[in-house]
Amino acid sequence: MEKPKLLDQLRDAIRIRHYSYRTEQTYVLWAKQYILFHDKRHPADMAEKEIGEFLTYLATKRKISSSTQNQALNAIIFLYKHVLGKDIGLIDGVVRAKRTLHLPEVFTKEEVKAVLDRLTGQNWLMASLLYGAGLRLMECHRLRAFSLAHSCG
């Protein structure tokens, strides 16, 4: 039997660990970009030096944020550790993306109430859950409603 392709192995490793679908999409995208950056060389034939070159390219040429650079690094380390079974050592000489300093914007209680007062039905329910329970948007979308009969069984 033929061994699955590298990106399929990556998807399987992510799913086994119950990472979110968005994380799967993101990690696969970074793995593809890493491979394409190095002219389609297989990651098994590369190591710390090539990872450093890719991360530096992201910071200097693509001017990505530090959090995006960290996301790319995490995806590549995951690929090496959980798919290729290879531990990555110290990655020297990486130009780090500059961290932007900004304060998060937070609504006051009055502003939240004003927004919720303008919503009705399903939109009100979802916005209330996002605010009250601290859910992320996709977590809220994936919620399923069950009747008490099913839960009290």
Buried (B, 14 or more C-beta within 10 A) or exposed (E): EEEEEBBEBBBBBBEEEEBEEEBBEBBBBBBBBBBEBBEEEEBEEBBBEBBBBBBBBBBEEEEBBEEBBBBBBBBBBBBBEBBBEBEBEEBEEBEEBEEEEEEEEEEEEEEBEEEBEEEEEEEBBBBBBBBEEEBEEEEBEEEEEEEEEEEEE
